[in-house]
Amino acid sequence: MTPELWLSRLPRLDGAAAVAACLLVMAAAVAVRVFFPLAGPFISFYPAVLFCSLAGGWRLGAIALAVGLATSLFFFAPPLLTTTNVLSWLSFAVFSAFIVTAIDIQQRTLARSQRITEDLRRQQRFTDQLISTAAALTYIYDLEAEQNVFISPQCRSMLGYEPDAFAAMGSRMMVELLHPDDAPRVSERFQAMLDQPDVAPPDLEYRMRRKDGSWVWLLSSDRVLERKADGKPRKILGTATDISARKRFEEQLLTSEERFRGIFENAPIGISISDINGNFLQCNPAYERILGYSLEELRNAPFATVVHPDDRPANLAEVKRLVAQEVPFFEISNRSVHKSGRSVWVHKFVLLLRDRLGTPVNIVALVTDMTERKRQEEQIRLLVREVNHRSKNLLAVVQSVARQTAAYGEPADFAQRFSERLQGLSASHDLLVSDAWMGISLRELVLAQLAPFKELVGWRIAVSGPPLRINAAAAQNIGMAIHELCANAGRFGALSNAEGQVKVAWRVEEGPEGPRLDMDWQEEGGPPVTPPQRQGLGGIILTRLIAQSLEAEAKLDFAPHGLHWTLTAPLDKVQDPPAAAAV
């Protein structure tokens, strides 16, 4: 047994108990010295000094030494005062003083050692508790042995293995547990630490197979713990944190972001994201197409710069209300300025984006291009006005035809003649409607009125003339004239027998006052023509009515060999500018 261990096992008394015990021992030593004079100080007082030093410390030991020295002086009277006794007394004094000092030093050293040991134990317990309760798994990897020489208890919860079983795998762990896609990176990491031991490697993410077969994502941070004589790493201290939940969240976030990006990039409507002050931060391709600007051209520019100046106040007022959270969103239609300078009609649905605390951070606008719709709406309004106008004109023409038919015809023939004239008017109207009242081909108009005799066209009826589009007013009047000529030819003229012929021709000529339209209707081979005794409605339509409507000159010649009708009208009264293209 070592002196330190022997001393550590001796009972140590404190306070009054130590003093009392030491006084008893010293009293016993004095008694021994008195009753046994021949017993020297070593025999009588040394045990007391030793006991008092061990039990009560150096102070009681010194007191016991002083009592022993003082008591021994009484026994130095002759005949006991001998050289031997003096040497014995001096030896006792020196040796006992040494013992008291040595025991005190030893006890102080032992106490300090015990404190250090206790501190180490407390530190070890704290370290063990810290390692065992930490979220991260702690390990020490021996690069030479290629195995873990220490694994913290988190190995059970993270990987499902007992620490000893996991460490016993040795180098097999790299092959059996590491994900095949991550194993090369882990090996490269250890190799980099060997090649550059003074460079701290970055944290590494990798997958490891749990005991139940599932994969867990770990984030490792490694540092050199122990080096060899040449400075190369021998052991590595590392921590591994389970980041599987974060990885799942990142994957979900990535999927969500990809889904949002797909919607954002491929949405048919424009989407813009601005900061709370209205400065552009992001916009999708549809928004770029609507305005013609790229994202880089719009970035950090105020949204008001692309709003038509006349519509900006209303937009800014709505945005102000939105940012003040007076309204959750707003809708507005306004004109925006395209990069080319033209106006673009858009419909916007604008709302706020807030952060987790509910603070507004962004303004999102969903923008639909309404330019084509606005154009169509305007066209519809124009068409409605045009239809109303045309309808009124048509009703006026029908009323005029009815009055004139009733005034200039026989009452018995009114219904038939009125119906025929309406059919002729309807034929012209159908052509105008099919071309959206934008004018019709003169040839189509003539052929439509000749429909009752269509089998004779190209045989007994000749139609010739250059391609020419005429406006709606000219179509109605010329159509009515051709209808009257056809009806007359079928009843009394060239088309009333089997030999008669009709020639319809027109041409555009240059006159003193500008281009004009010359049109002829010539009949031949029919019954002899006799002028009517009185002018009927047909004659009025062929002369007076068409002349007034087109500011033209119209003539009707009742020659015996065949009826001849001519029309000369200014071209600008027949066509809408610019002149229509050929049909």
Secondary structure, 3 states (H helix, E strand, C coil): CCHHHHHHHCCCCCCHHHHHHHHHHHHHHHHHHHHCCCCCHHHHCHHHHHHHHHHHCHHHHHHHHHHHHHHHHHHHCCCCCCHHHHHHHHHHHHHHHHHHHHHHHHHHHHHHHHHHHHHHHHHHHHHHHHHHHCCCEEEEEECCCCEEEEECCHHHHHHCCCHHHHHHCCCHHHHHCECCCCHHHHHHHHHHHHHCCCCCCCCEEEEEECCCCCEEEEEEEEEEEEECCCCCEEEEEEEEEECHHHHHHHHHHHHHHHHHHHHHHHCCCEEEEEECCCEEEEECHHHHHHHCCCHHHHCCCEHHHHECHHHHHHHHHHHHHHHCCCCCEEEEEEEEECCCCCEEEEEEEEEEEECCCCCEEEEEEEEEECHHHHHHHHHHHHHHHHHHHHHHHHHHHHHHHHHHHHHHCCHHHHHHHHHHHHHHHHHHHHHHHHCCCCCEEHHHHHHHHCHHHHHHECCCEEEECCCCEECHHHHHHHHHHHHHHHHHHHHCCHHHCCCCEEEEEEEEEEECCEEEEEEEEEEECCCCCCCCCCCCHHHHHHHHHHHHHHCCEEEEEEECCEEEEEEEEEHHHHCCCCCCCCC
